[in-house]
Amino acid sequence: MKFSVYKSLLKRYHAGEGSDVEKRLVEVWYDSFENTVPEEEALPTEEGKRRVKARLSEHLTGSCSERPTLKKDWSRRFRPWLEVAAAIVLLLGGAWWLLDRPAEKGTVHAANVVWSVSTRFTTGPGEQRSCKLPDGSTVTLNANSALDVRKEYGREQRTVFLQGEAFFDVKPQTQSPFFVRTDDLLVQVLGTSFNVKAYNHRQKVEVAVSTGKVQISDKAKGQTFLLRKDEGYSYDLPSKQFTKLVGNSNAAWREGTVALEQVSFSELALAFRDVYGVSLQSNDSIVRNNHYTLKLKYNRNASQTIRIICHMLNKQYRKEANGDLSIF
């Protein structure tokens, strides 16, 4: 069995092609990267490929010939390649059962806290956190985000300040409006659920409503818009212009996965930084011109995910002195 067979499988997956079974098989292999493998052992050698091909060939032909035993460290090094080999065997044998597997969800770290003083909630790379406000409203913070709640919260108005992304489920209080402030926008509600994305490294702020109504306005021009259920707006920071969002962006990240479909490298880099708090860069034209279909999972770390990307492209990566990850 040639490696070109499952290279073709990966190529179809990342081009948005292939059957549902093939897509699930690739995702099963990707999930194998969540197992601990030293970064320096991520890419197999030619000798490793030869051994894997030999074992795969025996699986497919039903051979019972004696196989050389790999040492423990070799099995760890080539585990990702063995996983994809096993996936192809399942595909050839009819792996329809994979379609019935439940989707894996990321872990949400809950913290139900009631406070009487000024409070800050934060999340780190790949982390989500649920916070309960004194009035019973709840906020779910996405990765690399911060929520500041002022000491005066609930007296005449309920005001929080957001950096990053969060989903709000606000308890209605007619006499005490709820405000979300970012560096550039003000979001006002009486009782509703909605999502706000306002990362400092992005050039746009997005607000999307799940239930109720939300009023948004900007500090620069005083523009105001009223959003209803399933509506959303994007605010471009350089131009100070609002654009209505196509489709509903109501915090799919809360399921523990960011699904990317044929996105550019720049959009991949933004999503990578959203989730892991690490900048992704490359000067390679193949890398920069490629379009990417993959899932960023919160139960993977940055190193596990970039190894998936590098295997997809047949590239390598290094960690820069400033912490950035570079693909070459």
C-alpha positions in Angstrom: 0.0 0.0 0.0 1.5 3.3 -1.0 1.3 6.5 1.1 -0.2 8.2 -1.9 -3.5 6.4 -1.2 -4.1 8.1 2.1 -2.4 11.3 1.0 -5.1 11.4 -1.6 -7.7 10.9 1.2 -6.3 13.8 3.1 -6.2 16.0 0.0 -9.9 15.3 -0.7 -10.8 16.1 2.9 -9.0 19.4 2.9 -10.5 20.3 -0.5 -14.0 19.8 1.1 -14.5 16.7 -1.0 -14.9 13.0 -0.1 -17.8 11.0 1.5 -19.0 11.4 5.0 -17.2 8.2 6.0 -13.9 9.5 4.6 -14.3 12.8 6.4 -15.0 11.0 9.7 -12.0 8.7 9.2 -9.7 11.7 8.7 -11.1 13.3 11.9 -10.5 10.0 13.8 -6.8 10.2 12.7 -6.6 13.9 13.6 -7.9 13.0 17.1 -4.9 10.7 17.5 -2.8 13.8 17.7 -4.3 14.5 21.2 -2.2 11.6 22.5 1.2 12.7 23.9 3.9 12.6 21.2 7.1 14.7 21.5 7.2 17.5 19.1 10.6 16.5 17.8 9.1 13.1 16.8 6.1 14.4 15.0 7.4 13.7 11.4 8.4 10.1 10.6 11.7 9.2 8.8 11.9 7.3 5.6 12.7 4.1 7.5 9.6 4.6 9.6 7.5 5.1 6.5 8.9 1.8 5.1 8.0 -0.1 8.2 4.5 1.4 8.3 3.9 0.6 4.7 5.0 -3.0 5.2 2.6 -3.5 8.2 -0.3 -1.9 6.3 0.3 -4.1 3.3 0.1 -7.2 5.6 -3.2 -5.9 7.0 -4.7 -5.6 3.5 -3.4 -8.9 2.1 -4.1 -11.0 5.2 -0.4 -12.0 5.5 0.6 -13.8 8.6 4.4 -13.5 8.0 6.5 -12.5 10.9 6.9 -8.7 11.4 9.9 -6.9 12.9 9.0 -5.6 16.4 9.2 -1.9 16.8 10.8 -0.5 19.9 8.5 1.4 22.2 10.0 4.8 21.2 9.4 3.9 17.5 5.7 3.1 18.1 5.3 6.5 19.8 7.1 8.3 16.9 5.0 6.7 14.2 1.6 6.6 16.0 0.0 9.3 13.7 0.9 7.3 10.6 -0.3 4.1 12.1 -3.6 5.7 12.9 -4.2 6.8 9.3 -3.2 3.3 8.1 -5.8 1.8 10.4 -8.3 4.3 9.2 -7.8 3.2 5.6 -8.3 -0.4 6.6 -11.6 0.5 8.2 -12.6 2.4 5.1 -11.9 -0.5 2.7 -13.7 -2.9 5.1 -16.8 -0.7 5.4 -16.7 1.7 8.3 -20.3 2.9 8.2 -20.5 2.7 12.0 -18.4 5.8 12.4 -21.3 7.9 11.2 -23.2 7.1 14.3 -20.5 8.2 16.7 -21.5 11.2 18.9 -19.6 14.4 18.2 -16.9 15.1 20.8 -17.5 18.2 22.8 -14.9 20.3 24.5 -14.7 20.7 28.3 -16.2 23.9 29.8 -14.7 24.9 33.1 -17.6 26.2 35.2 -17.3 28.8 37.9 -20.6 30.0 39.6 -19.5 33.0 41.5 -21.4 35.8 43.2 -19.4 38.8 44.3 -19.9 42.2 45.8 -16.7 43.9 44.6 -15.2 44.7 41.2 -14.3 41.4 39.6 -12.4 40.2 36.6 -12.9 36.8 34.9 -10.3 35.5 32.5 -9.6 32.5 30.3 -6.4 31.1 28.9 -5.5 29.3 25.6 -8.0 26.6 24.8 -10.1 27.4 27.9 -13.8 28.3 28.3 -15.4 29.5 31.5 -19.0 30.0 32.6 -19.7 32.9 35.0 -22.8 33.7 37.0 -23.5 37.4 37.6 -25.3 38.6 40.8 -28.6 39.1 38.9 -28.7 35.5 37.6 -27.4 36.4 34.2 -24.7 34.0 32.8 -21.7 34.7 30.7 -19.6 32.0 28.9 -16.1 33.2 28.0 -14.3 31.9 25.0 -10.5 31.3 25.1 -8.1 34.2 25.7 -10.8 36.5 26.9 -11.5 38.8 29.9 -14.7 40.1 31.5 -14.6 43.0 33.9 -17.6 43.6 36.2 -17.7 46.9 38.0 -18.5 47.3 41.7 -21.6 49.4 40.9 -23.1 46.5 38.9 -26.9 46.3 39.4 -27.4 49.6 41.2 -28.8 51.6 38.3 -27.5 49.7 35.4 -25.6 46.5 34.8 -22.3 47.1 32.9 -19.5 44.8 32.0 -16.4 45.3 29.8 -15.3 42.6 27.4 -12.0 41.8 25.7 -12.2 38.7 23.6 -15.4 36.7 23.0 -18.4 35.8 25.2 -21.9 34.5 25.0 -24.4 36.3 27.2 -27.7 35.1 28.6 -29.2 38.1 30.3 -32.0 38.1 32.8 -34.6 40.8 32.0 -34.7 43.8 34.4 -36.7 46.7 32.9 -35.4 49.2 35.4 -31.8 48.1 35.0 -30.5 47.9 31.4 -27.6 45.6 30.7 -24.5 47.0 28.8 -21.5 45.3 27.2 -18.7 47.7 26.5 -15.7 46.9 24.2 -13.0 49.3 23.1 -15.2 50.5 20.2 -18.8 49.4 20.7 -21.6 49.6 23.2 -24.2 46.8 23.3 -27.4 47.5 25.2 -30.1 44.9 26.1 -33.0 44.4 28.5 -33.2 40.6 28.5 -31.8 38.4 25.7 -29.0 36.0 24.7 -26.3 37.1 22.2 -22.7 36.6 21.3 -20.0 39.3 21.1 -16.5 38.8 19.5 -14.1 41.6 20.2 -10.5 40.3 20.2 -7.8 43.0 20.2 -5.9 41.2 17.4 -8.9 41.2 15.0 -9.9 44.2 12.8 -13.6 43.4 13.3 -16.1 43.2 16.2 -19.1 40.9 15.7 -22.4 40.9 17.6 -25.0 38.1 16.9 -28.4 37.7 18.6 -29.9 34.4 19.6 -33.1 35.6 21.4 -34.6 39.0 22.1 -33.3 42.3 20.8 -30.0 44.1 21.1 -29.0 47.7 20.3 -25.4 48.3 19.2 -23.7 51.7 18.7 -20.2 52.8 18.0 -18.1 55.5 19.8 -16.6 56.9 16.6 -19.6 57.9 14.6 -22.6 57.4 16.9 -24.1 54.8 14.4 -26.9 52.8 16.0 -28.5 49.5 14.9 -31.3 47.3 16.4 -30.7 43.6 16.1 -33.4 40.9 16.5 -33.3 37.1 16.8 -30.8 35.4 14.4 -29.4 38.7 13.2 -25.9 39.9 13.5 -23.5 42.8 12.5 -19.8 43.0 11.9 -18.0 46.3 12.7 -14.9 47.1 10.7 -12.4 49.0 13.0 -10.4 50.7 10.3 -13.3 52.0 8.3 -15.8 52.4 11.2 -18.5 50.7 9.1 -21.1 48.2 10.0 -21.9 45.2 7.8 -24.8 42.8 8.3 -23.6 39.2 8.9 -24.7 36.5 6.4 -26.0 33.5 8.4 -26.2 33.2 12.2 -22.9 33.3 14.2 -24.3 32.3 17.5 -21.3 31.0 19.3 -20.7 27.5 17.8 -17.5 27.6 19.7 -19.4 26.7 22.9 -19.5 23.1 21.6 -15.7 23.0 21.9 -14.9 23.1 18.2 -14.2 25.8 15.7 -15.0 24.4 12.2 -13.1 26.0 9.3 -14.3 25.4 5.8 -11.9 26.4 2.9 -10.6 29.5 4.7 -7.5 31.5 3.8 -4.3 31.2 5.8 -4.9 34.6 7.3 -8.3 33.5 8.6 -6.8 30.3 9.9 -4.1 32.3 11.7 -6.8 34.5 13.3 -8.8 31.5 14.5 -5.6 29.8 15.8 -4.9 32.9 17.9 -8.5 33.1 19.1 -8.3 29.6 20.4 -4.7 29.1 21.5 -3.4 32.7 22.0 -0.5 32.0 19.7 0.4 33.8 16.4 0.7 31.5 13.4 2.9 32.7 10.5 4.6 31.6 7.3 6.7 33.0 4.4 6.1 29.9 2.3 3.9 30.7 -0.7 2.3 27.2 -0.7 1.2 27.6 2.9 -0.1 31.2 2.5 -2.0 30.4 -0.8 -3.6 27.2 0.5 -7.2 27.0 1.7 -7.9 25.1 4.9 -10.7 22.8 6.0 -10.2 21.5 9.5 -11.4 21.7 13.1 -9.7 23.6 15.9 -10.6 21.7 19.0 -10.3 23.1 22.5 -9.1 19.8 23.9 -6.0 20.0 21.7 -3.1 22.3 22.4 -1.4 24.5 19.9 1.4 22.0 19.3 -1.0 19.2 18.5 -3.0 21.3 16.1 0.0 22.7 14.2 1.3 19.2 13.7 -2.0 18.4 12.0 -1.6 21.4 9.7 2.0 20.5 8.9 1.1 16.9 8.1 -1.5 18.2 5.8 1.0 20.4 3.9 4.0 18.1 4.2 5.7 21.0 6.0 7.6 21.6 9.3 7.3 24.3 11.9 9.4 26.0 14.5 8.8 28.0 17.6 10.2 31.5 17.4 11.9 33.4 20.3 8.8 35.5 20.8 6.5 32.4 21.0 5.1 32.6 17.5 4.8 29.4 15.5 6.3 29.5 11.9 5.5 27.0 9.2 8.2 26.4 6.6 
